[in-house]
Amino acid sequence: MPRILVVEDEPSLAMGLEDDLKLEGYEIEVVGDGESACKCAVAKPFDLIVLDVMLPRKDGFDVCRELRRTGLRTPILLLTAKAQESDKVLGLELGADDYVTKPFSPRELRARVKALLRRAASELPEIYHFGEVDLDFTRAEVRRGGKAVEITALEFKLLAALIRHRGRVLSRDKLLDEVWGRGVFVTGRVIDTHVTNLRKKIEPEPAEPRYLISVRGIGYRFDG
């Protein structure tokens, strides 16, 4: 289920967006100001951010700029009442992936959301290669040196999540949400155990990992 962060300060519009997108099968979280948007987008994994431009405490352009500076690659769809071409160009230059001008039809917004989610899903190849390892997203398989690696479903989801966010540090809480799902209670030590098992299966030297990197006190990062 794709997770979407909606950033909108007008309560009636925020509620309408939430209800409409939930009907499409998306999991929605809503915040109402720019500062909260920045904190939430970095703290939790989302597949898309629907971002209003006119926001209290920090406008959508500043939010977009700040998130891209952190290295966040989550697609951003801007909602703007500013119809001038210069404003649209500015949003795209700051890292937004698309924009919709207010007032907009729910049908158009749904179409733009689906298009951005499809584009993001296609950014990674069907088979991702690093070192001697091939991760096949379509078959949920891992091969090392051409030979199949015995891997559990959770180990595959964990490795896939780290690769999707490669280069970024993911906290244990963020990995728990993305791999196990929200509301499932497991401890951070479970993540550590699965990472240890993965290293034995994919790292040339598990004791000195090249790909699954520990970031002390925070979580893990995939370099590859």
Secondary structure, 3 states (H helix, E strand, C coil): CCEEEEECCCHHHHHHHHHHHHHCCCEEEEECCHHHHHHHHHHCCCCEEEEECCCCCCCHHHHHHHHHHCCCCCCEEEEECCCCHHHHHHHHHCCCCEEEECCCCHHHHHHHHHHHHHHHHCCCCCEEEECCEEEECCCCEEEECCEECCCCHHHHHHHHHHHHCCCCEEEHHHHHHHHHCCCCCCCHHHHHHHHHHHHHHHCCCCCCCCCEEEECCCEEEECC
